[in-house]
Amino acid sequence: MTRLLHWIVALMVLATMPIGVAMLQEGIQRSTQDFLFILHKNGGVIILLLVLLRIIWRVVTPTPALPTSVPHWQQRVAAAVQAALYALLLIMAISGYVRVRAGGFPVEMLDAVGMPTLVPRSETLADRAQAIHATARFPLAALILLHIAAGLKHAFARDGVFSRIWPPLGR
């Protein structure tokens, strides 16, 4: 379950980020832009649900200790990066939701199941949430790159760390 959730979230985030950039480009057709907004908003909802599930799963099923060959400082950095990734994914999803709902826009997936709007309509709130969303993407992208680099380092070192998360469906 840990592997499956990790890779589904990773693929969703890696798909949602360029969609978020593309949907804001000048000169694209309105129908294309609307479609990208729908993908991005609803992808964010799915990411939020998966991250919450992943956090619950991690509390219920703690990860095994890293191999003793991994220096203590690297273990601390890995734990800090993972915690920051979880936090930033939550910040991105929640700020995106608040921006959309406070701005008076639909979240099609949630509307289809009758989910009530959890925030009031407020341009001030929407603007603040948008600022948070726009700013948090940079440290999130940096941490994702750091996480990928560390994963590749462990994959090439063949120290047993990368094989704990790959392949996504088991050994």
C-alpha angles and dihedrals in degrees: 000000000000092000094044093050092045094054096041091052091045093052092044092051093045089051096043096051098062090040088056091052095044095049091060096052118120119244101024118134114270092235090053091047092049090050091050091049090052091050092047096047095045092042087055091054091051091047091050092051093046093047091050089049090047092051091049090047091050092051091049095040110031117205117256118254117274117253114278088242089073108090116242093243090056090050090053092047091048091051092048093048092048092049091048091049091053091047094048093046089053092046091050095048095044095044090048091051092047092047092052098042096040087049090056097248128137128251096208097201093051094042090053091059094043096251109168121234106262098199132053122250106263129150090204092054091044091051093049092048090048090051091051091047093048093047099043092056091074099057089039091055091046092051092047090054091047090049092050091047091051090047091052091047090055092043092055093041089053089212095146097256099101093045089061090070102026133104098036095220101048141280 
